[in-house]
């Protein structure tokens, strides 16, 4: 391990968006005050400060361009009726989710890449902190997305910027709004990119023990959101965005996507350093270097896989972390 003492590892999230999808919009409902119709508190808008869990730092931030693929899990009975990170009361039968860095509340679209089901979900809690998971959905959300029994699913998570911004503004004005109904309208599907986009964020920075930590890049500036006729959610403040009931959730069926699972231990701009890490991890499983050109610079990603199942990925990930690489992550692409 001493031979790697001067190395810094930056974990990259490779974000893919090549599948035709249906855009979601939110329609009208009534204004609320400080509680829902059933008397439960709406909580507060919260981004939060950086925090550390199990040796990994997380950096909450506003990011209206957020897209990530990975593994989703779900939570329910053990947390039902307990407080969420933004002061709401968790209801496992509501369509909500926990995310490690997005503001609370935010509105995201979660697509199960295995069966093509897509659902708009409201983020109102922090988590998951099990290694290898990117989002923790409520039990009801998992049921609607079709993975309650299996426990996990390969998913894509995309923030809905207009809906999320409107929700944030309503909280800042002291008049929270709630998510009452969803409607799926057909919109032109963007052409797939020639190459997948790459995002390197503060939350993805990891280091080899004894190394010099790289300074994380600055948080992305939230993109401006403009109103349009095709997006009723952006047209007024009387849009009910803050809480979505189990009866109004709309599941959209899209085409399933063929994906592969990897465990990525890190990425280097120096191929020699990647070779050294590959040697260290050779006993863990099939490991290879996957070069990726990002903004004119090559990153040499050290990956194990492809792996057959999420369970296989979990075992490999645990082994990599045990060897001193807490920033390792599961990659789905």
C-alpha positions as CSV (number, residue, x, y, z in Angstrom):
1,X,0.0,0.0,0.0
2,X,3.0,2.3,0.6
3,X,3.7,2.4,-3.1
4,X,0.3,4.2,-3.5
5,X,0.9,6.7,-0.8
6,X,1.1,9.7,-3.1
7,X,-1.8,8.7,-5.3
8,X,-5.2,10.5,-5.3
9,X,-8.3,8.7,-6.6
10,X,-11.2,10.4,-8.1
11,X,-14.4,8.3,-8.5
12,X,-16.3,9.1,-11.7
13,X,-20.0,8.7,-12.2
14,X,-20.8,7.8,-15.8
15,X,-24.3,9.0,-16.6
16,X,-26.1,7.5,-19.5
17,X,-29.3,8.8,-21.2
18,X,-29.7,6.9,-24.5
19,X,-33.2,5.5,-24.0
20,X,-36.4,7.1,-25.2
21,X,-38.5,8.2,-22.3
22,X,-41.6,10.1,-21.4
23,X,-41.3,13.4,-19.6
24,X,-43.3,14.1,-16.5
25,X,-45.1,17.2,-15.5
26,X,-47.2,18.2,-12.5
27,X,-50.6,19.6,-12.6
28,X,-52.7,21.9,-10.4
29,X,-53.8,21.5,-6.9
30,X,-54.5,23.7,-3.9
31,X,-52.1,25.7,-1.7
32,X,-51.2,24.3,1.7
33,X,-50.0,26.0,4.9
34,X,-47.7,24.2,7.4
35,X,-49.3,20.7,7.4
36,X,-50.9,18.2,5.1
37,X,-54.6,17.5,5.0
38,X,-54.0,14.5,7.4
39,X,-52.3,16.8,9.9
40,X,-48.7,15.6,9.2
41,X,-46.0,18.3,9.2
42,X,-44.6,19.3,5.8
43,X,-41.1,19.8,7.2
44,X,-38.7,22.4,5.9
45,X,-36.6,23.0,2.8
46,X,-33.1,21.8,3.6
47,X,-29.8,21.4,1.6
48,X,-27.5,20.8,4.6
49,X,-23.8,20.9,5.3
50,X,-21.2,18.3,4.3
51,X,-21.2,15.2,6.5
52,X,-19.3,12.0,6.9
53,X,-20.7,8.5,7.1
54,X,-18.5,5.3,7.4
55,X,-15.4,7.2,6.2
56,X,-17.1,8.8,3.2
57,X,-17.8,12.5,2.9
58,X,-21.0,13.7,1.3
59,X,-21.6,17.2,0.0
60,X,-25.3,18.2,-0.3
61,X,-25.9,20.8,-3.0
62,X,-28.4,22.2,-5.4
63,X,-27.8,20.5,-8.8
64,X,-30.6,20.9,-11.3
65,X,-28.6,18.9,-13.9
66,X,-28.3,15.8,-11.7
67,X,-28.6,12.4,-13.4
68,X,-27.1,9.1,-12.1
69,X,-27.4,5.4,-12.8
70,X,-26.8,2.8,-10.1
71,X,-28.6,0.5,-7.6
72,X,-31.7,1.5,-5.8
73,X,-33.0,-0.1,-2.5
74,X,-36.1,0.5,-0.4
75,X,-36.9,1.1,3.2
76,X,-40.2,0.9,5.1
77,X,-41.4,-0.8,8.3
78,X,-38.4,0.1,10.5
79,X,-38.7,3.8,9.7
80,X,-42.5,4.2,9.4
81,X,-43.9,7.2,11.3
82,X,-40.4,8.4,12.2
83,X,-39.0,11.8,11.4
84,X,-37.2,12.4,8.1
85,X,-34.1,14.5,7.7
86,X,-36.2,17.6,6.8
87,X,-38.7,17.3,9.6
88,X,-41.5,15.4,7.9
89,X,-43.0,12.1,9.2
90,X,-41.9,9.2,7.0
91,X,-44.8,7.2,5.6
92,X,-43.8,4.0,3.8
93,X,-47.0,4.2,1.7
94,X,-46.2,7.6,0.3
95,X,-44.2,7.9,-2.9
96,X,-41.0,9.4,-1.5
97,X,-37.2,8.6,-1.4
98,X,-34.0,9.3,0.5
99,X,-31.0,10.7,-1.3
100,X,-27.5,11.5,0.0
101,X,-27.0,15.0,-1.5
102,X,-30.0,16.4,-3.3
103,X,-32.0,19.2,-1.5
104,X,-35.0,18.1,0.5
105,X,-37.6,18.2,-0.9
106,X,-36.6,17.7,-4.5
107,X,-38.6,16.0,-7.3
108,X,-36.9,13.2,-9.3
109,X,-37.8,10.7,-11.9
110,X,-36.7,7.2,-11.1
111,X,-36.6,4.7,-14.0
112,X,-36.2,0.9,-13.3
113,X,-33.9,0.0,-16.1
114,X,-34.7,-3.7,-15.7
115,X,-38.4,-3.5,-16.5
116,X,-38.8,0.1,-17.9
117,X,-41.1,1.4,-15.2
118,X,-40.7,5.1,-14.4
119,X,-42.1,7.1,-11.6
120,X,-41.9,10.6,-10.2
121,X,-40.8,10.6,-6.6
122,X,-40.3,13.3,-4.0
123,X,-37.0,13.3,-2.0
124,X,-37.6,14.1,1.7
125,X,-34.9,12.2,3.5
126,X,-31.1,11.4,3.7
127,X,-29.6,8.1,2.6
128,X,-28.9,5.4,1.6
129,X,-25.6,4.8,3.4
130,X,-25.2,1.2,2.5
131,X,-22.3,1.1,0.1
132,X,-23.3,0.7,-3.6
133,X,-26.7,2.3,-3.4
134,X,-27.7,5.7,-4.9
135,X,-31.3,6.1,-3.7
136,X,-33.5,4.6,-1.1
137,X,-37.2,4.5,-2.1
138,X,-40.2,4.1,0.1
139,X,-41.9,0.8,0.1
140,X,-44.8,2.1,-2.0
141,X,-42.3,3.5,-4.6
142,X,-40.6,0.1,-4.8
143,X,-43.9,-1.6,-5.3
144,X,-44.8,0.7,-8.1
145,X,-41.4,0.3,-9.8
146,X,-41.7,-3.5,-9.5
147,X,-38.8,-4.4,-7.2
148,X,-40.2,-4.7,-3.7
149,X,-39.7,-8.5,-3.5
150,X,-36.2,-8.5,-5.0
151,X,-35.1,-5.6,-2.8
152,X,-32.9,-3.8,-5.3
153,X,-33.0,-2.6,-8.9
154,X,-30.8,-1.0,-11.5
155,X,-32.2,2.5,-11.9
156,X,-31.6,5.9,-13.4
157,X,-32.4,8.9,-11.2
158,X,-33.0,12.3,-12.8
159,X,-33.9,15.5,-11.1
160,X,-36.9,17.4,-12.5
161,X,-35.6,21.0,-12.4
162,X,-38.8,23.0,-12.9
163,X,-40.7,21.1,-10.3
164,X,-37.8,21.0,-7.8
165,X,-37.2,24.8,-8.2
166,X,-40.9,25.6,-7.7
167,X,-41.0,23.5,-4.6
168,X,-37.9,25.2,-3.2
169,X,-39.4,28.7,-3.9
170,X,-42.7,27.8,-2.2
171,X,-40.8,26.7,1.0
172,X,-38.7,29.9,1.0
173,X,-41.9,32.0,0.9
174,X,-43.4,30.0,3.8
175,X,-46.2,28.6,1.7
176,X,-45.2,25.0,0.9
177,X,-47.0,23.3,-1.9
178,X,-47.7,19.7,-2.4
179,X,-47.6,17.1,-5.2
180,X,-51.2,16.1,-5.7
181,X,-51.4,14.5,-9.2
182,X,-49.1,13.6,-12.0
183,X,-49.7,13.3,-15.7
184,X,-47.5,11.9,-18.3
185,X,-47.5,14.0,-21.5
186,X,-45.6,12.9,-24.6
187,X,-42.8,15.3,-25.5
188,X,-40.0,15.1,-28.1
189,X,-37.3,12.8,-26.9
190,X,-33.8,14.2,-27.1
191,X,-31.5,12.4,-29.4
192,X,-29.0,10.1,-27.6
193,X,-25.6,11.7,-27.1
194,X,-22.7,10.4,-29.1
195,X,-20.9,9.6,-25.8
196,X,-22.2,9.5,-22.3
197,X,-21.7,12.5,-20.1
198,X,-19.4,12.3,-17.1
199,X,-19.9,14.1,-13.8
200,X,-17.2,14.4,-11.1
201,X,-18.7,15.9,-7.9
202,X,-17.5,16.5,-4.4
203,X,-19.4,13.5,-3.2
204,X,-17.4,11.3,-5.6
205,X,-13.9,12.2,-4.3
206,X,-12.0,9.4,-2.6
207,X,-8.4,8.8,-1.6
208,X,-6.0,6.0,-1.2
209,X,-4.9,5.9,2.5
210,X,-2.0,8.2,3.0
211,X,-2.5,10.1,-0.2
212,X,-3.0,13.8,-0.9
213,X,-6.7,14.6,-1.3
214,X,-7.7,16.3,-4.5
215,X,-9.7,19.5,-4.2
216,X,-13.2,18.8,-5.3
217,X,-14.5,20.8,-8.2
218,X,-16.9,23.7,-7.4
219,X,-20.6,22.8,-7.1
220,X,-22.4,23.2,-10.4
221,X,-24.4,26.4,-10.8
222,X,-28.1,25.7,-11.0
223,X,-29.4,26.1,-14.5
224,X,-32.0,28.7,-15.1
225,X,-35.5,27.3,-15.4
226,X,-38.0,28.9,-17.8
227,X,-41.7,28.4,-18.0
228,X,-43.2,26.7,-21.1
229,X,-46.6,25.8,-22.3
230,X,-45.7,22.1,-22.1
231,X,-44.8,22.3,-18.5
232,X,-47.8,23.3,-16.3
233,X,-45.7,22.9,-13.2
234,X,-43.8,26.0,-14.0
235,X,-46.8,28.2,-14.7
236,X,-47.9,29.2,-11.2
237,X,-47.6,28.8,-7.5
238,X,-50.9,26.8,-7.1
239,X,-49.1,23.6,-8.0
240,X,-49.3,20.9,-5.3
241,X,-45.7,19.6,-5.2
242,X,-44.6,18.8,-1.7
243,X,-46.4,15.6,-0.9
244,X,-47.6,12.9,-3.3
245,X,-50.3,10.4,-2.1
246,X,-50.3,6.7,-2.9
247,X,-53.4,7.1,-5.0
248,X,-52.2,9.7,-7.5
249,X,-48.8,8.2,-8.5
250,X,-48.6,7.5,-12.2
251,X,-46.2,4.8,-13.5
252,X,-45.0,5.1,-17.0
253,X,-43.9,2.1,-19.0
254,X,-40.7,2.7,-21.1
255,X,-38.4,0.3,-22.8
256,X,-36.1,-1.8,-20.5
257,X,-32.4,-1.1,-21.0
258,X,-29.6,-3.6,-21.2
259,X,-27.0,-2.7,-18.6
260,X,-23.9,-4.0,-17.0
261,X,-22.7,-3.8,-13.4
262,X,-19.1,-2.9,-12.4
263,X,-17.4,-1.9,-9.2
264,X,-15.1,1.1,-9.8
265,X,-12.3,1.4,-7.3
266,X,-11.1,4.8,-8.7
267,X,-9.9,6.7,-11.7
268,X,-6.5,8.2,-12.5
269,X,-5.0,10.7,-15.0
270,X,-1.8,8.7,-14.8
271,X,-2.0,5.2,-16.3
272,X,0.9,4.0,-14.2
273,X,-1.0,4.7,-11.1
274,X,-4.0,2.8,-12.4
275,X,-1.8,-0.2,-13.2
276,X,-0.6,-0.2,-9.6
277,X,-4.1,-0.2,-8.2
278,X,-5.0,-3.0,-10.6
279,X,-2.2,-5.1,-9.2
280,X,-3.4,-4.5,-5.7
281,X,-7.0,-5.6,-6.5
282,X,-6.1,-8.6,-8.7
283,X,-6.9,-11.0,-6.0
284,X,-10.4,-9.6,-5.5
285,X,-11.8,-10.4,-8.9
286,X,-11.5,-9.7,-12.7
287,X,-10.1,-6.2,-12.8
288,X,-9.3,-4.0,-15.8
289,X,-8.5,-0.5,-16.8
290,X,-11.1,1.3,-18.8
291,X,-9.9,4.6,-20.3
292,X,-12.4,7.5,-20.7
293,X,-11.8,10.8,-22.4
294,X,-13.3,13.7,-20.3
295,X,-12.9,17.3,-21.3
296,X,-9.9,16.5,-23.4
297,X,-8.1,14.5,-20.7
298,X,-8.0,10.7,-20.3
299,X,-9.0,9.1,-17.0
300,X,-8.0,5.5,-16.4
301,X,-10.8,3.9,-14.5
302,X,-10.0,0.8,-12.5
303,X,-13.0,-1.5,-12.6
304,X,-14.0,-5.0,-11.6
305,X,-16.6,-6.7,-13.8
306,X,-18.9,-6.9,-15.5
307,X,-20.7,-8.7,-12.7
308,X,-23.7,-10.9,-13.0
309,X,-25.9,-9.7,-10.1
310,X,-26.2,-6.9,-7.6
311,X,-25.3,-9.5,-4.9
312,X,-22.0,-10.2,-6.8
313,X,-21.3,-6.5,-7.0
314,X,-22.0,-6.1,-3.2
315,X,-19.4,-8.8,-2.4
316,X,-16.8,-7.3,-4.7
317,X,-17.5,-3.8,-3.4
318,X,-17.1,-4.9,0.2
319,X,-13.8,-6.6,-0.6
320,X,-12.5,-3.4,-2.3
321,X,-13.5,-1.2,0.6
322,X,-11.9,-3.7,3.1
323,X,-8.6,-3.1,1.3
324,X,-8.8,0.5,2.1
325,X,-10.8,2.2,-0.7
326,X,-14.0,3.5,0.9
327,X,-14.8,5.7,-2.2
328,X,-15.3,2.6,-4.4
329,X,-18.8,2.4,-5.9
330,X,-21.1,0.3,-8.0
331,X,-21.5,1.5,-11.6
332,X,-24.4,0.6,-13.8
333,X,-24.1,1.4,-17.5
